[in-house]
Amino acid sequence: MCWNNKFCNNCKTVPATPSQPGATAGVDADTVTWTAPADGGSTIIDYYIESNETPAKTKTVTQAGSGSTTITNEPNTSQSYRVRARNANGSGAFSIYSVPVTTLAPSFFSPPFFPPGFFAPPFFPPGFFAPPFFPPGFFAPPFFPPSFFAPPSFFAPPSFFAPPGFFAPPGFFAPPGFFAPPGFGGFWSPRFY
């Protein structure tokens, strides 16, 4: 009879099946979170995460307890994730898959254009981009055409505000040299772009 798993080798098993993991979509990657299951009498060595894609995206995270990790994925793709734990006795069963998430694509309002949280306090007050400041759908058609904030739009490369040379000789703010040495200092010169 087994009365204490820590001192009875016959009672040690693989880890239990984890509960359904959480998944959150991010830009070019998803975040997967899990809760540590019962360890089967032996410390958990690592967790193995995989997606339901073909081929599956996989990752091994070396730790014993609950945790989270990010997995790189293609933008605008939908996928779910499952996780299993491993100890010295082997790998336990996979959890059920997470709720599906759709990986986000980079946009003008996300890194690397702006740092995380740029459009939140303290940079902007709560709700700044929602009514009454802006009407619903302000940043979508018909106010802005599709992809307005993505290349090759007005706000995107090859130049930040306009076609190359718009702010440089012989552009809109000519005469030549006004915004470049030995004039204003080169702030709007081609080197700035």
C-alpha positions in Angstrom: 0.0 0.0 0.0 1.3 3.4 -0.9 1.0 6.0 1.9 3.5 8.7 0.7 4.3 9.4 -2.9 7.6 11.0 -2.0 9.0 7.8 -0.5 7.2 5.1 -2.6 8.7 4.7 -6.1 5.9 2.4 -7.1 3.5 5.4 -6.7 5.4 7.8 -8.9 3.8 8.4 -12.3 3.9 10.9 -15.1 2.3 14.3 -14.5 -1.5 14.7 -14.7 -3.2 16.2 -17.7 -3.0 20.0 -17.6 -6.2 22.0 -17.7 -7.1 23.9 -20.9 -4.4 26.5 -21.5 -5.1 30.2 -22.2 -4.0 31.8 -25.5 -3.8 35.5 -26.4 -3.0 36.9 -29.8 -0.1 39.3 -30.3 1.7 40.9 -33.2 3.5 38.1 -35.0 3.2 35.9 -32.0 0.8 34.4 -29.5 1.0 34.1 -25.7 0.2 30.7 -24.2 -0.4 30.3 -20.4 -0.9 27.2 -18.4 -1.5 26.0 -14.8 0.8 23.3 -13.4 -1.0 19.9 -13.0 -0.3 17.4 -10.3 3.3 16.3 -10.7 2.8 12.5 -10.2 5.2 12.4 -7.3 8.2 13.7 -9.2 9.0 17.4 -10.0 8.0 18.6 -13.4 11.0 19.1 -15.7 9.4 21.0 -18.5 6.3 21.7 -20.6 5.8 21.0 -24.3 3.4 23.3 -26.2 2.1 22.7 -29.7 -0.4 24.3 -32.0 -3.0 22.6 -34.1 -1.4 23.8 -37.4 0.3 21.7 -40.1 3.1 21.7 -39.5 2.6 22.4 -35.8 4.4 25.3 -34.0 6.1 23.8 -30.9 8.1 25.0 -27.9 9.5 23.4 -24.8 9.7 25.5 -21.6 11.9 24.3 -18.8 10.2 25.0 -15.5 8.2 23.2 -12.8 5.3 25.5 -12.1 2.6 27.4 -13.9 3.8 29.9 -16.6 3.4 31.5 -19.9 5.4 31.8 -23.1 5.2 33.4 -26.6 5.2 31.4 -29.8 6.0 33.1 -33.1 3.3 32.7 -35.7 2.2 34.1 -39.1 0.0 37.2 -39.0 -3.7 36.7 -39.8 -3.6 33.0 -39.0 -5.9 31.3 -36.5 -4.7 28.5 -34.3 -5.2 26.8 -30.9 -2.6 25.5 -28.5 -2.3 22.5 -26.1 0.3 21.6 -23.5 1.6 18.6 -21.6 4.0 18.3 -18.7 7.0 15.9 -18.3 8.8 14.6 -15.2 11.5 11.9 -14.6 8.8 9.2 -15.3 7.9 10.6 -18.7 5.4 12.9 -20.4 1.7 13.2 -19.3 -1.2 13.5 -21.6 -1.9 16.7 -23.7 -4.5 19.2 -22.4 -7.4 20.0 -24.6 -6.7 22.8 -27.1 -7.1 26.5 -26.1 -9.7 28.7 -27.6 -8.6 29.7 -31.1 -6.7 33.0 -31.5 -5.8 34.9 -34.6 -2.2 36.3 -34.7 -2.1 40.0 -35.4 -0.2 41.7 -38.2 2.1 44.7 -37.5 0.4 48.0 -38.0 1.2 51.6 -37.8 -0.1 51.8 -34.3 1.9 48.8 -33.0 5.6 48.0 -32.5 8.1 48.7 -34.1 6.4 52.0 -35.1 5.3 52.8 -31.6 6.4 51.2 -28.3 4.0 49.0 -26.4 1.4 51.1 -24.5 2.1 54.2 -26.5 -1.6 54.9 -27.1 -2.5 54.3 -23.4 -1.8 56.4 -20.3 0.3 58.3 -19.6 0.7 59.2 -23.3 -3.1 59.4 -23.9 -6.0 59.5 -21.5 -8.2 56.4 -21.2 -10.7 56.2 -24.1 -8.9 58.9 -26.1 -9.4 56.9 -29.4 -13.1 56.2 -28.6 -16.2 58.4 -28.4 -16.6 61.2 -27.6 -13.1 62.0 -28.9 -13.5 60.0 -32.1 -16.7 58.5 -33.5 -17.0 54.7 -33.8 -15.0 53.4 -36.7 -13.1 56.6 -37.2 -9.9 54.8 -38.1 -11.7 52.6 -40.7 -13.5 53.2 -43.9 -15.1 55.6 -44.9 -12.9 57.9 -42.8 -9.7 56.1 -43.9 -9.4 53.7 -46.8 -8.2 50.1 -46.1 -4.5 49.9 -45.4 -4.2 53.6 -45.0 -1.9 53.1 -42.0 0.2 50.5 -43.6 2.9 50.6 -46.3 2.9 52.2 -48.8 0.5 54.7 -47.2 0.9 58.3 -46.5 2.1 57.5 -42.9 4.5 54.8 -43.8 7.9 54.3 -45.5 9.7 55.0 -47.8 9.4 58.4 -46.2 7.5 59.1 -43.1 5.1 61.8 -44.2 5.3 61.9 -48.0 7.1 60.8 -51.1 10.9 61.0 -51.0 12.2 64.6 -51.1 9.0 66.2 -50.0 10.7 67.9 -47.1 14.1 68.0 -48.8 15.5 69.9 -51.9 14.0 70.5 -54.3 10.8 69.6 -52.5 7.9 71.5 -51.1 9.9 73.5 -48.6 12.5 74.6 -51.2 14.7 76.6 -51.8 17.5 74.1 -51.7 19.5 74.0 -48.5 16.9 75.7 -46.4 16.4 72.6 -44.2 19.9 71.2 -44.8 23.5 72.4 -44.0 24.6 75.1 -44.1 21.0 76.2 -43.4 18.5 74.9 -40.9 20.7 72.0 -39.8 19.6 69.1 -42.0 16.6 68.1 -39.9 14.5 67.6 -43.0 17.3 66.7 -45.3 17.4 63.3 -47.1 19.7 62.0 -44.4 16.9 62.2 -41.9 15.0 59.5 -43.8 
